[in-house]
Amino acid sequence: MSKQRIKFNLLIHDLKVPLAVIEAGILSLLQRTEKYGPITEKQENVLRRVLRNAKVTQTLVNDALEVGRSSEGIISKNRFIMSYLINQSLMELFDLTDNEATDKIKDCKDLQTLKQILSVKGIILDIDERLWCKEVILDERKMSQILRNLLSNALKYRKDKIQIGISLKDGSLTVSVIDDGQGIPVSFHENIFRCYFQMDDQKEHCVRGHGLGLAGVMVLVEDMGGELFLESDLGRGAKFSVRLPVNGV
């Protein structure tokens, strides 16, 4: 690992402590009013907004560290159930914007109930019941990060709905996320995996990005031995598909 990379990783890692302190302080003000005194509704709203953004920053820090580990070839495979991965990824996503949805997903006991919860949010989940309960062997942290980033990207640019498709065939796991947004011009398809954010000359469209961006997703997918595909054009929405070799199938 280069000295520059070590310095970068150290800087990112050192951000975790002050962020944890910020989160703990805000939670104390919200939850321990007997010690710190009551707060008004407006004050609570401000504190919860600060807390959400602290969590966003924590997520970005963890994403940066994971991409760095991936670039060094560090893959940590473990056994997990697909339903756990999907639920955890969705809870991480909604925890930043919709606590009520997070609580409902956390309490969800079966696939059909989860589909109903997501449907209200404009999300269609397409996965076979047998795959939902299946145990696979993958780098769970990287897989969760990939799914969460693709979902966050789709939610940001959708008009009304997104569709999540998860399937398993011939030893490969395929995850697709489709949105009905403005789409991505074909001329941007290469750049979108190289840059966080980019505008065209007329500044009419923006190439989407979230967190470490699709470039980070690409790094994770390739280092796991997989492929990332994009199907989109202006006015047609966008479909991102990840295909990964998987063990334990």
WOHUCOR-V651909 format. One record per run of one state. SS is the DSSP state (H for helix, E for strand, - for the rest). FROM is the first residue (numbers start at 0). TO is the last residue. If there is no record, write none. Layout:
# WOHUCOR-V651909
ss: (SS;SS)
from: (FROM;FROM)
to: (TO;TO)
This chain:
# WOHUCOR-V651909
ss: (-;H;-;H;-;H;-;E;H;-;H;-;H;-;E;-;H;-;E;-;H;-;E;-;E;-;H;-;H;-;E;-;E;-;H;-;E;-;E;-;E;-)
from: (0;2;31;32;36;40;71;77;81;94;98;107;110;120;122;127;128;132;134;138;139;157;161;169;171;179;185;188;190;193;197;199;205;207;212;223;226;232;237;245;246;247)
to: (1;30;31;35;39;70;76;80;93;97;106;109;119;121;126;127;131;133;137;138;156;160;168;170;178;184;187;189;192;196;198;204;206;211;222;225;231;236;244;245;246;248)
